[in-house]
């Protein structure tokens, strides 16, 4: 193969893991919204520089914009080579891409190839990659057999998935990918949710690494996890799959939630602000009672009432309506919330899952 090579993503995907680096030369803002999983950001124009060059294109002319842009690009590429690439030997093979596979990635790829590295440029850039992900997510979910972990709020579904993964099972943890626990109170403090595009990139990356001959454990999520949407093809596959019904005593569910949501226990005002969203469902008098429980430190009582009066009835209505095989679910009981309990259940599921 002659270098620099210009290849479409359909050809690159099969060898994606063979590249020593995936270099995204777009601006930091573009990179933050989404990027090929595993890519590093080496912008040839930062956000302000990209805006400045774009303004020249619109308000002056293309020639003036290209002159200014070329000087900035050359300087930035030189800085990246000095700070990040000089230690690499001649066999170091990077993949380079920008927005559309044009000037920005072309400049970086050309210089790397002239140095002697076997650099490859993604034809069509991020737009082509994004088109590929969209197409794949419409069909790829159907390639796998899912074991859908169901259970009322606080029954330990997320902890079980984490334990299953640690025990070597194939796990698709949508809440982890979405950085959200999937409920009204599910926002993770100090952890922003990814963009929809980045969520889908992470989902595609996880699915492409699975073995279709082995089951994939997944939680019974709704169509949205916080602010991101689960692709329709995955929802259809989940809802038609075999279910595992996980149960835990009410006392242990309250204890587990107190651990998982300790940030709300420590900040009752923040908890109450979220509870206000439930006024249309439960009325102001009930919400004011729950406010008082939170402010007085009676969080365990509040959690128990939330489970009994809000979460459990909503869950029962939703799970029976949306998951076709829930009535035939395998019943699995947890005897506690210590690590050993989850490990024993995970090992049993792995040993006996079809």
C-alpha positions as a Markdown table, in Angstrom:
| # | Residue | x | y | z |
|---|---|---|---|---|
| 1 | Unk | 0.0 | 0.0 | 0.0 |
| 2 | Unk | 1.3 | 3.4 | -0.9 |
| 3 | Unk | 1.2 | 6.1 | 1.7 |
| 4 | Unk | -0.4 | 8.4 | 2.5 |
| 5 | Unk | -3.4 | 6.1 | 1.8 |
| 6 | Unk | -7.0 | 7.4 | 1.6 |
| 7 | Unk | -9.4 | 4.7 | 2.7 |
| 8 | Unk | -13.2 | 4.6 | 3.3 |
| 9 | Unk | -14.4 | 3.7 | 6.8 |
| 10 | Unk | -16.0 | 0.4 | 5.5 |
| 11 | Unk | -12.5 | -0.7 | 4.7 |
| 12 | Unk | -10.8 | 0.8 | 7.8 |
| 13 | Unk | -13.2 | -0.7 | 10.3 |
| 14 | Unk | -11.8 | -4.2 | 10.0 |
| 15 | Unk | -8.3 | -3.0 | 10.8 |
| 16 | Unk | -9.3 | -0.2 | 13.2 |
| 17 | Unk | -7.7 | -1.9 | 16.2 |
| 18 | Unk | -4.4 | -2.3 | 14.3 |
| 19 | Unk | -3.6 | 1.4 | 14.1 |
| 20 | Unk | -1.1 | 2.6 | 16.7 |
| 21 | Unk | -3.0 | 5.9 | 17.0 |
| 22 | Unk | -6.3 | 7.4 | 15.8 |
| 23 | Unk | -5.7 | 11.1 | 15.4 |
| 24 | Unk | -8.7 | 13.5 | 15.3 |
| 25 | Unk | -7.4 | 16.8 | 13.9 |
| 26 | Unk | -10.7 | 18.6 | 14.3 |
| 27 | Unk | -11.1 | 21.4 | 16.9 |
| 28 | Unk | -11.6 | 20.6 | 20.6 |
| 29 | Unk | -15.3 | 21.5 | 20.5 |
| 30 | Unk | -15.9 | 19.1 | 17.6 |
| 31 | Unk | -13.9 | 16.4 | 19.3 |
| 32 | Unk | -15.8 | 16.9 | 22.6 |
| 33 | Unk | -19.2 | 16.3 | 20.9 |
| 34 | Unk | -18.1 | 13.0 | 19.5 |
| 35 | Unk | -15.2 | 11.1 | 18.0 |
| 36 | Unk | -14.1 | 7.7 | 17.0 |
| 37 | Unk | -13.6 | 5.7 | 20.2 |
| 38 | Unk | -10.0 | 5.7 | 21.3 |
| 39 | Unk | -9.1 | 8.7 | 19.2 |
| 40 | Unk | -6.7 | 11.5 | 20.5 |
| 41 | Unk | -7.3 | 15.1 | 19.7 |
| 42 | Unk | -4.5 | 16.9 | 17.8 |
| 43 | Unk | -6.3 | 19.9 | 16.4 |
| 44 | Unk | -4.7 | 21.6 | 13.4 |
| 45 | Unk | -7.0 | 24.5 | 14.1 |
| 46 | Unk | -8.3 | 25.2 | 17.6 |
| 47 | Unk | -11.8 | 26.5 | 18.1 |
| 48 | Unk | -10.9 | 30.2 | 17.8 |
| 49 | Unk | -8.6 | 29.6 | 14.8 |
| 50 | Unk | -11.2 | 27.6 | 13.0 |
| 51 | Unk | -13.8 | 30.4 | 13.6 |
| 52 | Unk | -11.3 | 33.0 | 12.4 |
| 53 | Unk | -10.5 | 31.1 | 9.2 |
| 54 | Unk | -14.1 | 30.5 | 8.5 |
| 55 | Unk | -14.9 | 34.2 | 8.9 |
| 56 | Unk | -12.2 | 35.0 | 6.3 |
| 57 | Unk | -13.8 | 32.5 | 3.9 |
| 58 | Unk | -17.2 | 34.2 | 4.2 |
| 59 | Unk | -16.2 | 37.9 | 4.6 |
| 60 | Unk | -13.0 | 38.1 | 2.4 |
| 61 | Unk | -12.3 | 35.3 | 0.1 |
| 62 | Unk | -11.0 | 31.7 | 0.0 |
| 63 | Unk | -7.5 | 32.6 | -1.0 |
| 64 | Unk | -6.9 | 34.9 | 2.0 |
| 65 | Unk | -8.5 | 32.3 | 4.3 |
| 66 | Unk | -6.3 | 29.5 | 2.9 |
| 67 | Unk | -3.1 | 31.6 | 3.4 |
| 68 | Unk | -3.9 | 32.3 | 7.1 |
| 69 | Unk | -5.2 | 28.8 | 7.6 |
| 70 | Unk | -2.1 | 27.2 | 6.1 |
| 71 | Unk | 0.2 | 29.1 | 8.4 |
| 72 | Unk | -1.8 | 28.1 | 11.5 |
| 73 | Unk | -2.1 | 24.5 | 10.4 |
| 74 | Unk | 1.6 | 24.1 | 9.6 |
| 75 | Unk | 2.5 | 25.6 | 13.0 |
| 76 | Unk | 0.1 | 23.4 | 14.9 |
| 77 | Unk | 1.1 | 20.2 | 13.1 |
| 78 | Unk | 4.7 | 21.0 | 13.9 |
| 79 | Unk | 3.9 | 21.5 | 17.6 |
| 80 | Unk | 2.0 | 18.1 | 17.7 |
| 81 | Unk | 5.0 | 16.3 | 16.1 |
| 82 | Unk | 7.4 | 17.8 | 18.6 |
| 83 | Unk | 5.3 | 17.2 | 21.6 |
| 84 | Unk | 3.5 | 13.9 | 20.9 |
| 85 | Unk | 5.1 | 12.0 | 18.0 |
| 86 | Unk | 8.9 | 12.3 | 18.0 |
| 87 | Unk | 9.4 | 9.2 | 20.1 |
| 88 | Unk | 7.7 | 6.9 | 17.5 |
| 89 | Unk | 9.7 | 4.6 | 15.2 |
| 90 | Unk | 9.2 | 4.3 | 11.5 |
| 91 | Unk | 6.6 | 1.5 | 11.8 |
| 92 | Unk | 4.2 | 3.7 | 13.8 |
| 93 | Unk | 0.9 | 3.6 | 11.8 |
| 94 | Unk | -1.6 | 6.4 | 12.5 |
| 95 | Unk | -5.1 | 6.9 | 11.2 |
| 96 | Unk | -6.0 | 10.6 | 10.7 |
| 97 | Unk | -9.4 | 12.1 | 10.1 |
| 98 | Unk | -11.2 | 15.5 | 10.2 |
| 99 | Unk | -14.7 | 16.5 | 9.5 |
| 100 | Unk | -15.0 | 15.5 | 5.8 |
| 101 | Unk | -11.6 | 14.1 | 5.0 |
| 102 | Unk | -10.4 | 17.3 | 3.5 |
| 103 | Unk | -7.7 | 19.8 | 4.0 |
| 104 | Unk | -7.2 | 19.5 | 7.8 |
| 105 | Unk | -6.6 | 15.7 | 7.8 |
| 106 | Unk | -5.0 | 15.9 | 4.4 |
| 107 | Unk | -2.3 | 18.2 | 5.7 |
| 108 | Unk | -1.5 | 16.2 | 8.8 |
| 109 | Unk | -1.5 | 12.9 | 6.8 |
| 110 | Unk | 0.7 | 14.3 | 4.1 |
| 111 | Unk | 3.4 | 15.6 | 6.6 |
| 112 | Unk | 3.4 | 12.4 | 8.6 |
| 113 | Unk | 3.8 | 10.3 | 5.4 |
| 114 | Unk | 6.6 | 12.5 | 4.2 |
| 115 | Unk | 8.4 | 11.9 | 7.4 |
| 116 | Unk | 8.1 | 8.2 | 6.7 |
| 117 | Unk | 5.3 | 7.0 | 8.8 |
| 118 | Unk | 2.6 | 4.8 | 7.1 |
| 119 | Unk | -0.2 | 7.3 | 7.7 |
| 120 | Unk | -3.7 | 6.6 | 6.6 |
| 121 | Unk | -6.4 | 9.3 | 6.0 |
| 122 | Unk | -10.1 | 8.5 | 6.5 |
| 123 | Unk | -11.9 | 9.2 | 3.3 |
| 124 | Unk | -15.0 | 11.2 | 4.1 |
| 125 | Unk | -13.8 | 11.9 | 7.6 |
| 126 | Unk | -16.0 | 12.0 | 10.7 |
| 127 | Unk | -19.1 | 12.4 | 8.5 |
| 128 | Unk | -18.4 | 9.1 | 6.8 |
| 129 | Unk | -17.7 | 7.4 | 10.2 |
| 130 | Unk | -20.9 | 8.8 | 11.6 |
| 131 | Unk | -22.9 | 7.5 | 8.6 |
| 132 | Unk | -21.4 | 4.1 | 9.2 |
| 133 | Unk | -22.4 | 4.1 | 12.9 |
| 134 | Unk | -26.0 | 5.1 | 12.1 |
| 135 | Unk | -26.3 | 2.3 | 9.6 |
| 136 | Unk | -24.7 | -0.2 | 11.9 |
| 137 | Unk | -26.9 | 0.6 | 14.8 |
| 138 | Unk | -30.0 | -0.1 | 12.7 |
| 139 | Unk | -28.9 | -3.7 | 12.2 |
| 140 | Unk | -26.1 | -4.7 | 14.6 |
| 141 | Unk | -28.2 | -5.1 | 17.8 |
| 142 | Unk | -30.1 | -7.9 | 16.2 |
| 143 | Unk | -26.9 | -10.0 | 15.9 |
| 144 | Unk | -26.9 | -10.8 | 19.6 |
| 145 | Unk | -28.9 | -12.8 | 22.2 |
| 146 | Unk | -29.7 | -10.7 | 25.2 |
| 147 | Unk | -30.4 | -11.6 | 28.8 |
| 148 | Unk | -32.4 | -8.6 | 30.1 |
| 149 | Unk | -32.0 | -8.0 | 33.8 |
| 150 | Unk | -35.2 | -6.7 | 35.2 |
| 151 | Unk | -36.1 | -5.6 | 38.7 |
| 152 | Unk | -37.7 | -2.8 | 40.7 |
| 153 | Unk | -35.7 | 0.3 | 41.6 |
| 154 | Unk | -32.9 | -0.5 | 44.1 |
| 155 | Unk | -32.9 | -4.2 | 43.4 |
| 156 | Unk | -29.2 | -4.2 | 42.4 |
| 157 | Unk | -29.5 | -4.4 | 38.6 |
| 158 | Unk | -26.5 | -2.1 | 37.9 |
| 159 | Unk | -24.3 | -3.7 | 40.5 |
| 160 | Unk | -25.2 | -7.1 | 39.1 |
| 161 | Unk | -24.2 | -6.0 | 35.6 |
| 162 | Unk | -20.9 | -4.7 | 37.0 |
| 163 | Unk | -20.2 | -8.0 | 38.7 |
| 164 | Unk | -21.1 | -10.0 | 35.6 |
| 165 | Unk | -18.6 | -7.9 | 33.6 |
| 166 | Unk | -16.0 | -8.5 | 36.3 |
| 167 | Unk | -16.7 | -12.2 | 36.1 |
| 168 | Unk | -16.0 | -12.2 | 32.3 |
| 169 | Unk | -19.6 | -12.0 | 30.9 |
| 170 | Unk | -20.5 | -9.8 | 28.0 |
| 171 | Unk | -22.3 | -6.8 | 29.4 |
| 172 | Unk | -23.9 | -3.8 | 27.7 |
| 173 | Unk | -24.3 | -1.2 | 30.5 |
| 174 | Unk | -26.4 | 1.5 | 29.0 |
| 175 | Unk | -26.5 | 3.6 | 32.2 |
| 176 | Unk | -22.7 | 3.5 | 32.3 |
| 177 | Unk | -22.4 | 4.6 | 28.7 |
| 178 | Unk | -25.0 | 7.3 | 29.2 |
| 179 | Unk | -23.5 | 8.5 | 32.6 |
| 180 | Unk | -27.0 | 8.4 | 34.1 |
| 181 | Unk | -28.9 | 6.0 | 36.3 |
| 182 | Unk | -32.0 | 6.2 | 34.2 |
| 183 | Unk | -34.5 | 7.7 | 36.6 |
| 184 | Unk | -35.7 | 11.1 | 37.9 |
| 185 | Unk | -32.9 | 11.1 | 40.4 |
| 186 | Unk | -30.4 | 9.4 | 38.0 |
| 187 | Unk | -28.1 | 12.4 | 37.2 |
| 188 | Unk | -24.6 | 11.7 | 38.3 |
| 189 | Unk | -23.0 | 14.6 | 40.2 |
| 190 | Unk | -20.0 | 16.2 | 38.4 |
| 191 | Unk | -20.4 | 13.8 | 35.5 |
| 192 | Unk | -22.1 | 15.4 | 32.4 |
| 193 | Unk | -24.0 | 13.1 | 30.1 |
| 194 | Unk | -22.4 | 12.5 | 26.7 |
| 195 | Unk | -24.0 | 13.9 | 23.5 |
| 196 | Unk | -26.4 | 11.7 | 21.6 |
| 197 | Unk | -23.7 | 11.1 | 19.0 |
| 198 | Unk | -21.0 | 10.2 | 21.6 |
| 199 | Unk | -23.4 | 7.8 | 23.3 |
| 200 | Unk | -24.1 | 6.1 | 20.0 |
| 201 | Unk | -20.4 | 5.9 | 19.2 |
| 202 | Unk | -19.8 | 4.2 | 22.6 |
| 203 | Unk | -22.7 | 1.8 | 22.0 |
| 204 | Unk | -21.4 | 0.9 | 18.5 |
| 205 | Unk | -17.9 | 0.3 | 19.9 |
| 206 | Unk | -19.3 | -2.0 | 22.6 |
| 207 | Unk | -21.5 | -4.0 | 20.3 |
| 208 | Unk | -18.7 | -4.5 | 17.7 |
| 209 | Unk | -16.6 | -6.1 | 20.3 |
| 210 | Unk | -19.1 | -8.8 | 21.4 |
| 211 | Unk | -19.1 | -12.4 | 20.4 |
| 212 | Unk | -22.6 | -13.4 | 18.9 |
| 213 | Unk | -22.2 | -16.9 | 20.2 |
| 214 | Unk | -22.3 | -15.7 | 23.8 |
| 215 | Unk | -25.2 | -13.9 | 25.6 |
| 216 | Unk | -25.1 | -10.2 | 26.3 |
| 217 | Unk | -26.5 | -9.1 | 29.7 |
| 218 | Unk | -28.3 | -5.8 | 29.6 |
| 219 | Unk | -30.7 | -3.9 | 31.9 |
| 220 | Unk | -34.3 | -3.3 | 31.1 |
| 221 | Unk | -34.0 | 0.4 | 30.2 |
| 222 | Unk | -36.6 | 2.7 | 28.8 |
| 223 | Unk | -36.2 | 4.5 | 25.5 |
| 224 | Unk | -34.3 | 7.3 | 27.1 |
| 225 | Unk | -31.5 | 7.2 | 29.7 |
| 226 | Unk | -31.5 | 10.7 | 31.0 |
| 227 | Unk | -31.2 | 12.9 | 27.9 |
| 228 | Unk | -29.9 | 10.3 | 25.5 |
| 229 | Unk | -32.1 | 8.0 | 23.4 |
| 230 | Unk | -31.5 | 4.2 | 23.0 |
| 231 | Unk | -31.6 | 3.3 | 19.3 |
| 232 | Unk | -34.8 | 1.7 | 18.2 |
| 233 | Unk | -33.2 | -1.5 | 16.9 |
| 234 | Unk | -31.7 | -2.1 | 20.3 |
| 235 | Unk | -34.9 | -1.4 | 22.1 |
| 236 | Unk | -36.7 | -3.9 | 19.8 |
| 237 | Unk | -34.1 | -6.6 | 20.4 |
| 238 | Unk | -34.2 | -6.0 | 24.2 |
| 239 | Unk | -37.9 | -6.1 | 24.5 |
| 240 | Unk | -38.2 | -9.4 | 22.6 |
| 241 | Unk | -35.5 | -11.1 | 24.7 |
| 242 | Unk | -35.4 | -13.4 | 27.6 |
| 243 | Unk | -35.7 | -11.8 | 31.0 |
| 244 | Unk | -34.1 | -12.2 | 34.5 |
| 245 | Unk | -36.3 | -10.9 | 37.3 |
| 246 | Unk | -34.0 | -9.8 | 40.1 |
| 247 | Unk | -35.5 | -9.4 | 43.6 |
| 248 | Unk | -34.2 | -7.9 | 46.9 |
| 249 | Unk | -35.8 | -7.2 | 50.2 |
| 250 | Unk | -37.3 | -3.7 | 50.7 |
| 251 | Unk | -34.9 | -3.1 | 53.6 |
| 252 | Unk | -31.9 | -3.9 | 51.4 |
| 253 | Unk | -33.2 | -1.9 | 48.5 |
| 254 | Unk | -33.4 | 1.2 | 50.7 |
| 255 | Unk | -29.9 | 0.5 | 52.0 |
| 256 | Unk | -28.5 | 0.1 | 48.5 |
| 257 | Unk | -30.2 | 3.3 | 47.3 |
| 258 | Unk | -28.8 | 5.2 | 50.3 |
| 259 | Unk | -25.3 | 4.1 | 49.2 |
| 260 | Unk | -25.8 | 4.8 | 45.5 |
| 261 | Unk | -27.4 | 8.2 | 46.0 |
| 262 | Unk | -25.3 | 9.4 | 48.9 |
| 263 | Unk | -24.9 | 12.8 | 47.2 |
| 264 | Unk | -28.7 | 13.4 | 47.7 |
| 265 | Unk | -28.5 | 12.2 | 51.3 |
| 266 | Unk | -25.8 | 14.8 | 51.9 |
| 267 | Unk | -27.7 | 17.5 | 50.0 |
| 268 | Unk | -31.4 | 17.3 | 50.8 |
| 269 | Unk | -32.1 | 20.7 | 49.0 |
| 270 | Unk | -30.9 | 19.2 | 45.7 |
| 271 | Unk | -33.0 | 16.1 | 46.3 |
| 272 | Unk | -36.1 | 18.3 | 47.0 |
| 273 | Unk | -35.5 | 20.3 | 43.8 |
| 274 | Unk | -35.8 | 17.0 | 41.8 |
| 275 | Unk | -38.8 | 15.8 | 43.8 |
| 276 | Unk | -40.7 | 18.9 | 42.7 |
| 277 | Unk | -40.9 | 17.3 | 39.3 |
| 278 | Unk | -43.3 | 14.8 | 40.8 |
| 279 | Unk | -45.9 | 17.4 | 41.9 |
| 280 | Unk | -48.2 | 16.7 | 38.9 |
| 281 | Unk | -48.2 | 13.0 | 39.7 |
| 282 | Unk | -48.5 | 13.0 | 43.5 |
| 283 | Unk | -49.8 | 16.5 | 44.4 |
| 284 | Unk | -48.1 | 19.3 | 46.4 |
| 285 | Unk | -49.1 | 17.9 | 49.8 |
| 286 | Unk | -47.3 | 14.6 | 49.3 |
| 287 | Unk | -44.2 | 16.4 | 47.9 |
| 288 | Unk | -44.1 | 18.8 | 50.8 |
| 289 | Unk | -44.2 | 15.8 | 53.2 |
| 290 | Unk | -41.3 | 14.2 | 51.3 |
| 291 | Unk | -39.4 | 17.6 | 51.4 |
| 292 | Unk | -39.8 | 17.5 | 55.2 |
| 293 | Unk | -38.5 | 14.0 | 55.5 |
| 294 | Unk | -35.4 | 14.9 | 53.5 |
| 295 | Unk | -34.7 | 18.1 | 55.4 |
| 296 | Unk | -35.1 | 16.3 | 58.8 |
| 297 | Unk | -32.7 | 13.6 | 57.9 |
| 298 | Unk | -35.3 | 10.9 | 57.6 |
| 299 | Unk | -34.0 | 9.8 | 54.2 |
| 300 | Unk | -34.5 | 6.1 | 54.7 |
| 301 | Unk | -38.2 | 6.7 | 55.3 |
| 302 | Unk | -38.4 | 8.9 | 52.3 |
| 303 | Unk | -36.7 | 6.3 | 50.1 |
| 304 | Unk | -39.1 | 3.7 | 51.3 |
| 305 | Unk | -42.2 | 5.9 | 50.5 |
| 306 | Unk | -40.8 | 6.8 | 47.1 |
| 307 | Unk | -40.3 | 3.1 | 46.3 |
| 308 | Unk | -43.8 | 2.1 | 47.5 |
| 309 | Unk | -45.8 | 5.0 | 46.1 |
| 310 | Unk | -43.9 | 6.1 | 43.0 |
| 311 | Unk | -41.2 | 3.8 | 41.6 |
| 312 | Unk | -42.7 | 0.3 | 42.2 |
| 313 | Unk | -46.2 | 1.0 | 40.7 |
| 314 | Unk | -44.6 | 2.8 | 37.7 |
| 315 | Unk | -42.1 | -0.1 | 37.2 |
| 316 | Unk | -44.8 | -2.8 | 37.3 |
| 317 | Unk | -46.9 | -1.0 | 34.7 |
| 318 | Unk | -43.9 | -0.4 | 32.4 |
| 319 | Unk | -42.2 | -3.8 | 32.6 |
| 320 | Unk | -45.3 | -5.9 | 31.8 |
| 321 | Unk | -46.3 | -3.7 | 28.9 |
| 322 | Unk | -42.9 | -3.4 | 27.2 |
| 323 | Unk | -41.0 | -6.7 | 27.7 |
| 324 | Unk | -42.8 | -9.5 | 26.0 |
| 325 | Unk | -41.2 | -12.4 | 27.9 |
| 326 | Unk | -41.3 | -10.9 | 31.4 |
| 327 | Unk | -44.0 | -13.2 | 32.5 |
| 328 | Unk | -41.7 | -16.1 | 31.9 |
| 329 | Unk | -38.7 | -14.4 | 33.5 |
| 330 | Unk | -36.1 | -16.4 | 35.4 |
| 331 | Unk | -36.5 | -15.5 | 39.1 |
| 332 | Unk | -33.3 | -14.6 | 40.9 |
| 333 | Unk | -33.2 | -13.5 | 44.5 |
| 334 | Unk | -30.4 | -11.6 | 46.1 |
| 335 | Unk | -29.9 | -12.3 | 49.8 |
| 336 | Unk | -28.0 | -9.1 | 50.6 |
| 337 | Unk | -26.0 | -6.3 | 49.0 |
| 338 | Unk | -22.5 | -7.2 | 49.9 |
| 339 | Unk | -20.1 | -8.1 | 47.0 |
| 340 | Unk | -20.2 | -11.8 | 47.7 |
| 341 | Unk | -24.0 | -11.9 | 47.2 |
| 342 | Unk | -23.7 | -10.3 | 43.8 |
| 343 | Unk | -20.7 | -12.5 | 42.8 |
| 344 | Unk | -22.6 | -15.7 | 43.6 |
| 345 | Unk | -25.6 | -14.7 | 41.6 |
| 346 | Unk | -23.4 | -13.5 | 38.7 |
| 347 | Unk | -21.5 | -16.8 | 38.6 |
| 348 | Unk | -24.7 | -18.8 | 38.6 |
| 349 | Unk | -26.1 | -16.8 | 35.8 |
| 350 | Unk | -23.0 | -17.2 | 33.7 |
| 351 | Unk | -22.9 | -20.9 | 34.3 |
| 352 | Unk | -26.6 | -21.5 | 33.4 |
| 353 | Unk | -27.4 | -18.9 | 30.7 |
| 354 | Unk | -28.1 | -20.3 | 27.3 |
